[in-house]
Amino acid sequence: MDVLTDRASVIELYAVIVRGNQNFAKFNKIAVDAAGQPDPDDLYQAWAAGARAIRLYFSAVPGFPLMDS
């Protein structure tokens, strides 16, 4: 597990999350355009207000297939 606090990583990962989860965007006050792209200024403001991202690592468990995404 990694806790990411630097601006570039948090903004990049928040953008990925926002594209796939509109509720996350609303909760974090990140505007999304008609194409589903997050507002870069809002992403920056989230980071500046203390947003952090957590990256989890998973390993394969015998008998439990991992999904390819």
ZADO-1210 file (C-alpha; in nm, 4 decimals, padded with zeros to 6 digits):
<atoms>
<atom x="00.0000" y="00.0000" z="00.0000" code="MET" pos="1"/>
<atom x="00.1236" y="00.3490" z="-00.0844" code="ASP" pos="2"/>
<atom x="-00.0143" y="00.6752" z="00.0506" code="VAL" pos="3"/>
<atom x="00.0417" y="00.9363" z="-00.2186" code="LEU" pos="4"/>
<atom x="00.0622" y="01.2969" z="-00.1108" code="THR" pos="5"/>
<atom x="00.2480" y="01.4733" z="-00.3913" code="ASP" pos="6"/>
<atom x="00.0484" y="01.7030" z="-00.6167" code="ARG" pos="7"/>
<atom x="00.1085" y="01.5204" z="-00.9463" code="ALA" pos="8"/>
<atom x="00.0168" y="01.1752" z="-00.8145" code="SER" pos="9"/>
<atom x="-00.2929" y="01.2870" z="-00.6262" code="VAL" pos="10"/>
<atom x="-00.4249" y="01.4893" z="-00.9199" code="ILE" pos="11"/>
<atom x="-00.3565" y="01.2068" z="-01.1657" code="GLU" pos="12"/>
<atom x="-00.5250" y="00.9423" z="-00.9525" code="LEU" pos="13"/>
<atom x="-00.8176" y="01.1622" z="-00.8530" code="TYR" pos="14"/>
<atom x="-00.8773" y="01.2281" z="-01.2238" code="ALA" pos="15"/>
<atom x="-00.8944" y="00.8531" z="-01.2874" code="VAL" pos="16"/>
<atom x="-01.1349" y="00.8028" z="-00.9969" code="ILE" pos="17"/>
<atom x="-01.3564" y="01.0960" z="-01.1011" code="VAL" pos="18"/>
<atom x="-01.3883" y="00.9657" z="-01.4575" code="ARG" pos="19"/>
<atom x="-01.5321" y="00.6427" z="-01.3218" code="GLY" pos="20"/>
<atom x="-01.7309" y="00.7692" z="-01.0244" code="ASN" pos="21"/>
<atom x="-01.9502" y="01.0776" z="-01.0508" code="GLN" pos="22"/>
<atom x="-02.0491" y="01.0523" z="-00.6843" code="ASN" pos="23"/>
<atom x="-01.6833" y="01.0785" z="-00.5850" code="PHE" pos="24"/>
<atom x="-01.6588" y="01.3917" z="-00.8014" code="ALA" pos="25"/>
<atom x="-01.9641" y="01.5491" z="-00.6390" code="LYS" pos="26"/>
<atom x="-01.8517" y="01.4637" z="-00.2869" code="PHE" pos="27"/>
<atom x="-01.5100" y="01.6200" z="-00.3535" code="ASN" pos="28"/>
<atom x="-01.6561" y="01.9210" z="-00.5385" code="LYS" pos="29"/>
<atom x="-01.4815" y="01.8370" z="-00.8652" code="ILE" pos="30"/>
<atom x="-01.6707" y="01.9587" z="-01.1705" code="ALA" pos="31"/>
<atom x="-01.6910" y="01.7278" z="-01.4707" code="VAL" pos="32"/>
<atom x="-01.7434" y="01.8431" z="-01.8294" code="ASP" pos="33"/>
<atom x="-01.9838" y="01.6876" z="-02.0825" code="ALA" pos="34"/>
<atom x="-01.7141" y="01.4406" z="-02.1895" code="ALA" pos="35"/>
<atom x="-01.6641" y="01.3237" z="-01.8304" code="GLY" pos="36"/>
<atom x="-01.3302" y="01.4988" z="-01.7823" code="GLN" pos="37"/>
<atom x="-01.2620" y="01.6541" z="-01.4415" code="PRO" pos="38"/>
<atom x="-01.1847" y="02.0238" z="-01.4065" code="ASP" pos="39"/>
<atom x="-00.8062" y="02.0600" z="-01.3552" code="PRO" pos="40"/>
<atom x="-00.8502" y="02.3548" z="-01.1174" code="ASP" pos="41"/>
<atom x="-01.0896" y="02.1540" z="-00.9015" code="ASP" pos="42"/>
<atom x="-00.8432" y="01.8641" z="-00.8913" code="LEU" pos="43"/>
<atom x="-00.5729" y="02.1040" z="-00.7768" code="TYR" pos="44"/>
<atom x="-00.8026" y="02.2536" z="-00.5137" code="GLN" pos="45"/>
<atom x="-00.8808" y="01.9059" z="-00.3796" code="ALA" pos="46"/>
<atom x="-00.5083" y="01.8344" z="-00.3421" code="TRP" pos="47"/>
<atom x="-00.4439" y="02.1763" z="-00.1846" code="ALA" pos="48"/>
<atom x="-00.7237" y="02.1100" z="00.0667" code="ALA" pos="49"/>
<atom x="-00.5530" y="01.7883" z="00.1777" code="GLY" pos="50"/>
<atom x="-00.6681" y="01.5176" z="-00.0630" code="ALA" pos="51"/>
<atom x="-00.4528" y="01.2065" z="-00.0578" code="ARG" pos="52"/>
<atom x="-00.4648" y="00.8883" z="-00.2643" code="ALA" pos="53"/>
<atom x="-00.4021" y="00.5342" z="-00.1509" code="ILE" pos="54"/>
<atom x="-00.2686" y="00.2797" z="-00.3970" code="ARG" pos="55"/>
<atom x="-00.3335" y="-00.0810" z="-00.3020" code="LEU" pos="56"/>
<atom x="-00.1453" y="-00.3775" z="-00.4416" code="TYR" pos="57"/>
<atom x="-00.3084" y="-00.7148" z="-00.4817" code="PHE" pos="58"/>
<atom x="-00.1482" y="-01.0489" z="-00.5461" code="SER" pos="59"/>
<atom x="-00.3104" y="-01.3496" z="-00.7021" code="ALA" pos="60"/>
<atom x="-00.4730" y="-01.5985" z="-00.4687" code="VAL" pos="61"/>
<atom x="-00.4729" y="-01.9608" z="-00.5899" code="PRO" pos="62"/>
<atom x="-00.8162" y="-02.0476" z="-00.7217" code="GLY" pos="63"/>
<atom x="-00.9307" y="-01.6844" z="-00.7354" code="PHE" pos="64"/>
<atom x="-00.8881" y="-01.5287" z="-01.0792" code="PRO" pos="65"/>
<atom x="-00.8034" y="-01.1610" z="-01.1031" code="LEU" pos="66"/>
<atom x="-00.9952" y="-00.9547" z="-01.3566" code="MET" pos="67"/>
<atom x="-00.8023" y="-00.8065" z="-01.6460" code="ASP" pos="68"/>
<atom x="-00.8935" y="-00.4398" z="-01.6778" code="SER" pos="69"/>
</atoms>
